[in-house]
Structures are given as C-alpha cells and as structure tokens.
Amino acid sequence: MTDPQSLANALREAQRTAREVVVDGDRWLVYELPAMPFDRRSSPSLVFESEHAMRRVRDFPSGWRLLSDTELFALSWAV
C-alpha cells in the first residue's frame, strides 16, 4: 500500500468507520489508522480529529470502541 491512491483509500475507509464523540460542544471523529509504509514505527494509530485539531495516539487498547466517550477522549491526552 505505497501508492498515493491506496493511502487515500485507507484514510477514507478509516474515517468512514469513525466513532463520533462530542466533548465540550466539539465534535471529534475517532478512528484507527493502519500503519503507513512511511511510518518508521510501523504501528497503527488512533486518530482524534476535530475541526480545530488532530491528535494521534499510538498506545491504545484494542477494545477502544467499547470505552465510554469520556474514557476514549482521555486517551487523546495520554503522553
């Protein structure tokens, strides 16, 4: 999956299956992005995307979809 079209398709699919979380009136899409070929860590990321910001978390539980909105959003602040 190294060509630009494949990368774009992977991103669209991840966003299509995103979970929506609303925190303090801000809508966040949360989705798991597979490891990309150019990523030296070669690991998936949990992406938190809003109109104003984007966060990427590398260490997240496999059952992240089962977390409450509060628990899930707290992951976006993990260091």
Backbone hydrogen bonds, N-H to C=O, Kabsch-Sander energy under -0.5 kcal/mol:
donor,donor_aa,acceptor,acceptor_aa,energy
7,L,3,D,-1.9
8,A,4,P,-2.4
9,N,5,Q,-2.3
10,A,6,S,-2.2
11,L,7,L,-2.1
12,R,8,A,-2.5
13,E,9,N,-2.4
14,A,10,A,-2.2
15,Q,11,L,-2.5
16,R,12,R,-2.4
17,T,13,E,-1.5
18,A,15,Q,-1.4
19,R,30,V,-3.0
21,V,28,W,-2.8
23,V,21,V,-0.6
23,V,26,D,-2.6
26,D,23,V,-2.3
28,W,21,V,-3.3
28,W,26,D,-0.5
29,L,49,E,-3.1
30,V,19,R,-2.8
31,Y,47,V,-2.0
33,L,31,Y,-0.6
33,L,45,S,-3.3
39,D,36,M,-1.7
40,R,38,F,-0.7
42,S,39,D,-1.3
45,S,33,L,-2.5
46,L,57,V,-3.2
47,V,31,Y,-3.4
47,V,45,S,-0.6
48,F,55,R,-3.0
49,E,29,L,-2.9
49,E,47,V,-0.5
50,S,53,A,-3.1
55,R,48,F,-2.8
57,V,46,L,-2.8
60,F,58,R,-0.8
64,W,61,P,-1.3
66,L,63,G,-2.1
67,L,64,W,-1.2
72,L,68,S,-2.9
73,F,69,D,-2.7
74,A,70,T,-1.9
75,L,71,E,-1.0
75,L,72,L,-0.9
76,S,72,L,-0.6
76,S,73,F,-1.1
77,W,74,A,-1.4
78,A,75,L,-1.6
